[in-house]
């Protein structure tokens, strides 16, 4: 009997543009999106008021099908009413002005400082400086509708405001958090079922805080690409970039519109070709409640305690195995103001620091200083 099960491991060498094409070019069937007000460039566009008046479970069922096996993206027009949106916009622009005045440079892993203005951890900053504005903004029922559809209850909202200034260059096509923040070799270390699981842990969203004509560079999307199994392994491929450049879609947005998409959808911010539009969006990363361990451990203390014993282990995999059980192996969550991913897709993890300390024969005091500095950065203290 021939098995049709997915392979356990995905090989970057087996990723082919022809296979991606078969996923992308199957098109969007309007009959699968009966509640959509329109289908634009293969993307269902819904009206927020209409959705909220419909049967909630039926609406969420349609949204899940769209994000999972359909085009992978929805636009919800009129998600935010202007008074609520404008109040948040004023706060975001004030944060950007203060950030510039302070001389702080908020770089990131996709754009040089100046090409855009990035506000890391915008959700917390808005909550602390303007609680009433925050409460009104995140009380939004359409936002909750989509988040609960994709993630269920108990989800966690984070956001990063991004203002792409005139002339800001386009991003390279990519997938997003989690596996999308790794290179192909890193992602290939995870079995294929994790490639399928990763998108279910996060919902990506973007709220337009001003009108976004196509020439201002709204995000470029490749509908249906989230169903391509090898998608996390091809971001650096030139043939994929060429295909993306030829087949992506861009949708103009009005202030208050929101886009939600599967994080496995291949996408990238567009080139702002205007001379006067500062394209401002609140980028939402909404995480599943299940992305947490059962117990809390002081892993920095564990690393300090175990450090001397690690020198006796051979570096044949044994060392990495022990470090994996000792130190935090993931770069996130962190405070991206103090610990930005400017030299790669993610800052070093505590496990990276511990491995380096062993391999370079650091002293215990050197490791202690490095871990203390890293802990401070991850908590938002610049050292």
N, C-alpha and C positions, 0 to 999 in steps of 0.2 A: 504494500500500500504506500502510495506517495504522500508524504507529509506536506501540508500547506502552512504549518506553523512558522512563525517568524523565527529567523536565526537568533541564537542567544547573544551573539556578538555582531556588531556592525563594523565593517571594514571600510575606511575612507577610500581605499582603492577601488571599491565596488560601487561608489557613488557616481552616477551618470546623469548628465543633463537630460538625456532622453527619457529617463525614468521620471525626473522632476516634471518634464513637459507633460507627461501623461497625466499627472495629478492636476497640474495647473490648468491645462487646456480643456478639461472636461466641461467647464462652464457652470453657470448657476441656473438652476431650474426655478423660475418664479413660483411654480406650484408648491415648492417646498417651503415657501415663505409667505403664506397667505396674509399675514398681518402687516407685511411691509408696505409702506406707502409707495415705494418705488424701488427698482433695482438699477443702480447706477454703476456702470463699469464692472458688473458682476457682484456688487456689494449691496446687500439689503439695507434700505434706509427706512427707519421706523420713526413714527411721531410719538414723543413721550406721553402726551396727553391721552392719545388713543390706547397706547399700551397699558397705561395705568388704569384705564377704565375697563379693560378686558379681564377675563378670568386669569388670575395670577399664575396658577400652575400650568395652564395651557400656554401662556406667554413664555414662561420660563422653559418649558419643554421645547418650544420652537427656537428659543435663543440658544439653548444647549446644543441642539442639533446643528444649528448654523455654525457655532463656534467649534464644535468637535469634528464633524464630518462634512460640513458645507463649506462656504467660502472662508470661514475662520475669522470673520470680521463683521461687525454691525455698526452702523451709524444711527444714533438716536438724536433726532433734531429736537431742539427746544428742551434739552435736558434741564438746563438751569434758567430760571427767570432772571431778567436783567438786573433788578435791584440786588439780588443775592450775588450774582456774578460780578457786578461792578464793584461791590464792596470788597470782595476778595481780590479783584484785580488791582484795586487801589493799594491794598496791603502788599501784594506781591511786588508791584512796581516800587513801593517805598522800600521794601527789603532790598531790591536790586540797587536802588540809589544809595542806600546806606552801605551796602557791600562795596560798591564802587568807591564811595567816599572814604571808606576805611582803608582802601588800598588792598583789600583782600582779593585774591585771585582764585576764583572757583573753577578750576579746570576739571575735565573729566576724561573718560576713556574714548570719547568719540569726537571731541572738538577742542580746538585751541582756545584758551581764554581770549576774550575779545570778539571772537566769531559768534559766541553766544554768552548769555548770562545764566548761570545755573544756580538755583537755590536748592541745596541739598536739605533733606529732612524738612521740607516745606510744611508738612502737616503739623509737626510739633511746633515749629516756629509760628505758624498762624494761630494755633491754639493758645500759645503763651502770650502773644502780643494782642490778639483780638478775639477773645473767647466767644463773643456773641456772633461775630462773623463766621468763625469756624463752625459753631454749632448749626447755624442756618445753612451753611454750605454743605456740610456732611449729613444733614438731615434729609438730603435729597432722596425722594422715593424711587426715582428711576435708577439712580446709582445703586441703591440697595437691591432693587429688583434684579439687576444683572449680576451683582456680586453674589447674591444668594443662589442664583440660578447656577452659576459655574462652580462655586466653592462651598455652598451650604452655609449654615450659621457659624458664628464665631470667627469670621474672617478678620484679618488685620490689615488696616489701610496705612500705606505709606505713600508719599508723593514727592516728586522733585519738579519744581517749576523750571521751565526752560524757555528762555527768550532767544530766538535766533534772529540776529541783527541783519540788516541789509548786506547782501554779499556773502552771508554765511554759507559755507559749502555743504553739499549733501553728505550724508553718512554712507558708508559702505553697507550693503545689505547684510542682515544678520538676524538671528533669533535672539530671544531674551532669556532672562533669569528663569531657571537655574543653569541648565547645561549650555545655554547660549552665551554665558559669560566665561566659557572655556574655549581653548583652541581645539582643533580637530583631534589632536593626539590625546588631549585630556578627556574630551567627551567620549572618545572611543574606548576608554578604560571602563566605562559603565556599560552593563549589559543592556540589551535592547529593550527589556521591559522598563528600565529606568528612563530610557528615551521616551517611552510612551507615557510614563508616569509624570515626568517633570512638568509638562504643560498643565496638568491637572492641579498643580500646587499654586498656580499664580494666574491672576487675570490682569491683563494689561489694559490701560485706558488712557485717554487724553481728552481733556476738556479745553475747548477753544475759548480763550479769554479775549478774543478779538476776531474780527472777520479774517478769514484765511483764504484769499484767492489762490489759485494754483500757482501763479507766479511768485507767491511768497514762500513756496516750498513746503506745503503740508506733507505729512508722512506718505512715503511711497509704499505700496503694499503689493504682494503677490498672492492674490486670493487662491485658496485651496492648497497652498504650499505647506500648511501645517500637517497635512496628511502624508507627506513624503518622509519615509522612515529614516533616511540618511541626512535629513536636513540640518542636524547639528554638526555635521562633519564637513560642510562645504562652504562655510562663510568666507574662507580665504581663497576659494577657487576662482581663477580668472574667468573660466567659461561660465560659471554660475553668475558672476557679476555681469557678464555680457548679456546673458539671458535675462537677468533681472532688469537691466537697463532697457531692454527691448520690450518687455512684457508687463512691467509694473503698472499699477493704476494710482492716480492721485485724485482725491475728492476735495473740492472746495468746501469749507466749513463756515458757518455763521457763528458769531459770538453766542455762546451758550449751548452749542452742539457738542456732543461727546461721541468718541469712537471707542469701542471696546473690541479687543481681539485676543485670540489665542496666542500665548507667548511664543509658540512654535511657528507662527506665521512669519515668513521671511519678509522683512520690511527695513526701512531706513528713512530718516528725515530727509526732506528734499532741499534743494538749493534755493535759498532766498534770493531771487533775481530782481527784487524791487530795490528802490533807493529810499523808500520811506516807511516800509512796513516792518515793525519790530514784532515778529510772530511770537506770541506769548501763549504757552499751553501749560496746564497743570498735568503732569504725567503721573498717572496712578499705577502703583504696583500693589495689588491686593492679594494677600497671601492666605493660604488655607490655614485653619486653626491647627491642622495636624502636623505642621512642619516644626515640631518640637520634640525634644527628648522627654522620657518619663521622669528622670531625676535630674536635679541640678547638682553639678560638681564644680568644685574650685579647681579647674584644670591648670591654672597658672601655678597653684601650690603643688599640684601633682607633678608638673613639669620640673619645678625646682627640686623636689624630693627625689625624683627618679633620675635626674640628669647624670649624677656620677655613675650610676649603674649602667647607663647606656653605652659608656665607653667600652665596656667589655663585650658588647654584641658585635658580631660580624656584619659588615654592610653588604649583605647578600640578600636583603629582604627582611632579615630578622630585625634590624634596627628600625626600619620603616614600620614594621608591624607593631613594635612596642610603642613607638611614637604615636601611632594611630589610636592606641588605647589610652594614651596619656594626655595629649594636648588637643585643643580644639582644631579640627582639620579643615574648617571652612572659614573663609574670610568674612562671612556675613553672619549676623548683622553687625554693622559698625557705624560709627559716626562719619559720614562721608565728607564733612567739612574738615575734620582733623585727620582723617585717614582716607584720602581720595585715591581712586584707582588710576592715577595719572601715568603710571609706567606700565600699564597692562589693563586687562579687563577687570581685575580685582587686586586689592592690596594683598600682601603676604599674609598667610594664616599663622596663628601661633605655632602650629605644627611645622610650618616652613622654617620659622625662627629656631625652633628646637633642633630640627635636623641640621640646620646650618651650624648651630653652636657645637653640636657633636662632631660634625665632619671637619670643622675648622679648629677644633680643640680649644674652645673658649674656656675661660675660667668661670666658676660659679657666679662671681660678682658681675662678670660681663653679661652672662645670661640673665641674671636678675635685673640688671639695668635695662636690657633690651625688652624683656617681658613687661617691666613696669612702664616703660615708655609706650609700648604697644597697647597695654591695657588702658593707659590714659587716653591715647588716641581713639581707641574703640569706644570710650565713654565720652568723647567730645572735648578732651583737654589737650590743647596743643602744647607740646614740650619742646 
